[in-house]
């Protein structure tokens, strides 16, 4: 009797444990879930927490709602000028509608990836086909992806119940023939810019030189004017001094003027030749005091 009772207790506890494990389930903070009855959804978008279900007849499917990354295959696209570019990109996506996601993919993440990737490829192909090579290789190429991201996000929300958060280009390579053409054009562009800067520099140099020459002429003219003014003032003052000296002693002033004239005329560096009458008044102070004039 005791053994039978123990078996019943153990069996009852096991049944309770089995019932509890199959009736209760937990949805994590990073997950959302749907409840199914024989494959048909009977409860949508179950939030995180502890929940109950009917064993055997009801099942629960949980989906990761964190942001996921899809590394797309490297693809070859044609630009607006029909030049090929090789693009490596990735996509950030997230499950936002568990019901739609389950209906479209049966909750299979690989199935979702296989459905998203062709859409991304088509969207990028259309976008690159509208851009020229200069726009694609520019620094603002991430901004060019905003259009495809928004368009694909709107489409995937309706079809798969997922949000396309971002499409980013990791790398853009050019085929060798395109690379050579691009580098040649970039070199030509840089040379053109260099010529423009050089021309602007030469123009600025000429302008500065012209301004310097003009200022030099102005300064020289002002200096000459000041010099002539000072020279005139000096000559006038000298004339005044000479006049005062002449008034004080006319004979001495005449003697002093004659000595200066002799010095300038007969100096070693004068190089002058004069033909004068010895009786000229110019030699008056070279004659003996006793020698009669004339």
C-alpha positions in Angstrom: 0.0 0.0 0.0 2.8 2.4 0.9 4.6 1.7 -2.4 1.5 2.2 -4.4 0.7 5.5 -2.6 4.3 6.7 -3.2 4.0 5.8 -6.9 0.8 7.8 -7.1 2.4 10.8 -5.4 5.4 10.7 -7.7 3.2 10.2 -10.8 1.0 13.1 -9.7 4.0 15.4 -9.2 5.4 14.3 -12.5 2.1 15.1 -14.2 1.9 18.5 -12.5 5.5 19.3 -13.6 4.8 18.2 -17.1 1.5 20.2 -17.2 3.3 23.3 -15.8 6.2 23.0 -18.2 3.9 22.7 -21.2 1.4 25.3 -20.0 3.7 28.1 -19.0 6.3 29.9 -21.2 8.4 33.0 -20.9 8.9 35.6 -23.6 12.3 37.4 -23.3 12.8 41.2 -23.5 14.4 40.8 -26.9 11.6 38.6 -28.3 8.0 38.8 -29.4 5.8 35.7 -29.9 2.6 34.4 -31.5 0.3 31.6 -30.1 -0.9 28.9 -32.5 -3.6 26.3 -32.4 -2.9 23.6 -34.9 -0.9 26.1 -36.9 -3.5 28.9 -36.9 -2.6 32.1 -35.1 -4.9 32.8 -32.2 -2.9 35.4 -30.3 -0.6 38.0 -31.9 2.4 40.1 -30.8 2.7 38.6 -27.4 4.8 40.9 -25.2 7.7 39.9 -22.9 6.8 38.1 -19.6 5.3 34.9 -18.2 2.3 33.5 -20.2 0.1 30.4 -20.3 -1.1 28.1 -23.0 -3.0 24.9 -23.5 -0.7 21.9 -23.8 -0.7 19.8 -26.9 -3.3 21.9 -28.8 -1.5 25.2 -28.6 2.1 26.1 -29.5 4.1 29.3 -29.3 6.6 30.7 -31.8 9.1 33.3 -30.6 11.0 35.7 -32.8 14.1 37.8 -32.1 13.2 41.5 -32.4 16.7 42.8 -32.0 18.4 44.7 -34.9 19.9 42.1 -37.3 22.6 42.5 -39.9 22.4 41.1 -43.4 25.7 41.1 -45.3 24.6 41.1 -48.9 26.6 39.5 -51.7 29.0 41.6 -53.7 27.2 42.8 -56.8 28.0 44.5 -60.0 25.9 47.5 -61.0 25.8 49.9 -64.0 25.9 53.6 -63.4 24.0 56.3 -65.4 26.9 56.4 -67.9 26.8 52.6 -68.2 30.0 52.2 -66.3 30.3 49.1 -64.0 30.9 49.4 -60.2 31.3 46.5 -57.8 29.4 47.2 -54.6 29.7 45.5 -51.2 26.9 46.5 -48.8 25.0 45.4 -45.7 21.5 45.9 -44.4 20.2 46.5 -40.8 16.7 45.0 -40.4 14.3 44.2 -37.5 11.1 42.2 -37.0 8.3 44.6 -36.1 5.1 42.6 -36.9 5.4 39.0 -35.6 2.1 37.9 -37.2 3.1 39.1 -40.7 6.6 37.8 -40.3 5.3 34.3 -39.4 2.8 34.2 -42.2 5.5 35.3 -44.8 8.5 33.2 -43.5 7.0 30.6 -41.1 9.4 32.2 -38.6 12.5 31.1 -40.5 15.2 33.7 -40.4 17.0 32.2 -43.3 13.8 32.4 -45.3 13.5 36.1 -44.4 17.1 36.7 -45.6 16.4 35.0 -48.9 13.4 37.2 -49.4 15.1 40.5 -48.3 18.4 40.1 -50.3 16.9 40.2 -53.8 14.8 43.2 -52.9 18.0 45.0 -51.6 19.8 44.1 -54.8 17.0 45.4 -57.0 16.7 48.6 -55.0 20.5 49.3 -55.2 20.6 48.4 -58.9 17.8 51.0 -59.6 19.5 53.6 -57.4 23.0 53.2 -58.9 21.5 53.3 -62.4 20.3 56.9 -61.7 23.7 58.1 -60.4 26.8 59.0 -62.3 30.2 57.8 -61.2 31.2 61.1 -59.6 28.2 61.0 -57.3 28.8 57.4 -56.3 32.4 57.9 -55.3 31.7 61.2 -53.5 31.9 61.6 -49.7 28.1 61.9 -49.5 27.3 58.5 -50.9 25.8 57.4 -47.6 23.1 60.1 -48.1 22.4 58.6 -51.5 21.2 55.4 -49.7 18.4 57.2 -47.8 16.0 56.9 -50.8 16.5 53.1 -51.3 16.3 52.6 -47.5 13.0 54.3 -47.2 11.5 52.7 -50.3 12.5 49.2 -49.2 11.4 49.7 -45.6 7.9 50.6 -46.8 7.8 47.5 -49.0 9.2 45.1 -46.4 6.8 46.3 -43.7 3.9 45.3 -45.9 5.3 42.1 -47.3 7.4 40.6 -44.4 6.5 42.5 -41.3 10.2 43.7 -40.9 11.7 47.2 -40.9 14.7 48.1 -43.1 16.6 50.4 -40.8 19.6 51.2 -42.9 21.4 50.2 -46.1 25.1 51.0 -46.0 27.8 50.6 -48.7 30.9 49.1 -47.2 33.0 49.3 -50.3 32.9 50.3 -53.9 35.4 48.9 -56.4 35.9 49.8 -60.0 36.9 47.4 -62.8 40.4 48.0 -64.1 39.2 49.8 -67.3 36.9 52.0 -65.3 39.5 52.7 -62.7 42.0 53.9 -65.3 39.4 56.2 -66.8 38.4 57.5 -63.4 41.9 58.1 -62.2 42.7 59.9 -65.5 39.7 62.1 -65.1 40.6 62.8 -61.5 44.1 63.7 -62.5 42.8 66.0 -65.2 40.5 67.6 -62.7 43.2 68.2 -60.2 45.5 69.6 -62.9 42.7 72.0 -63.9 42.2 73.1 -60.4 46.0 73.5 -60.0 46.1 75.7 -63.1 43.2 77.8 -61.8 44.9 78.3 -58.4 48.2 79.1 -60.1 46.5 81.7 -62.4 44.8 83.2 -59.4 48.1 83.3 -57.6 49.9 85.0 -60.5 47.0 87.5 -60.8 47.3 88.3 -57.1 51.0 88.6 -57.4 50.7 91.1 -60.3 48.2 93.1 -58.4 50.4 93.2 -55.3 53.4 94.2 -57.5 51.4 96.9 -59.2 50.2 98.3 -55.8 53.8 98.2 -54.5 55.1 100.0 -57.6 52.4 102.6 -57.3 53.1 103.2 -53.7 56.8 103.4 -54.5 56.2 106.1 -57.1 54.0 108.0 -54.7 56.6 107.8 -51.9 59.4 108.8 -54.3 57.3 111.7 -55.5 56.5 112.8 -52.0 60.2 112.4 -51.0 61.3 114.5 -54.0 58.7 117.1 -53.3 59.9 117.2 -49.7 63.5 117.3 -50.8 62.9 120.2 -53.2 61.0 122.0 -50.5 63.8 121.6 -47.9 66.4 122.5 -50.6 64.5 125.6 -51.4 64.2 126.5 -47.8 67.9 125.8 -47.3 68.8 127.9 -50.3 66.6 130.8 -49.1 68.1 130.6 -45.6 71.7 130.5 -47.1 70.9 133.4 -49.3 69.7 135.3 -46.3 72.9 134.4 -44.4 74.9 135.5 -47.4 73.0 138.7 -47.6 73.6 139.4 -44.0 77.3 138.6 -44.3 77.6 140.8 -47.4 75.9 143.7 -45.7 78.3 143.3 -42.7 81.6 143.2 -44.7 81.2 143.3 -48.5 85.0 143.0 -49.1 85.4 139.9 -46.9 82.4 138.3 -48.5 83.7 138.9 -51.9 87.1 137.5 -50.9 85.5 134.4 -49.4 83.4 133.8 -52.6 86.5 134.1 -54.7 88.4 131.5 -52.6 85.5 129.0 -53.0 85.6 129.7 -56.8 89.4 129.1 -56.9 88.9 125.8 -54.9 86.3 124.5 -57.3 88.1 125.7 -60.4 91.6 124.6 -59.6 91.0 121.4 -57.5 92.5 118.1 -58.5 89.2 116.6 -59.4 87.7 119.6 -61.1 88.9 118.6 -64.6 88.0 122.1 -65.7 89.9 124.2 -68.3 89.4 127.9 -68.4 90.7 130.5 -70.8 90.7 133.9 -69.1 92.6 137.2 -69.4 95.1 137.4 -66.5 93.9 140.9 -65.9 90.4 139.6 -65.4 88.7 140.5 -62.1 88.5 136.7 -61.4 92.2 136.8 -60.5 92.0 139.9 -58.4 92.8 138.3 -55.1 95.7 136.3 -56.6 97.7 139.4 -57.5 100.3 141.0 -55.2 98.9 143.9 -53.2 101.5 146.2 -54.7 100.8 145.1 -58.3 98.5 147.6 -60.0 95.2 146.3 -61.2 94.8 146.1 -65.0 
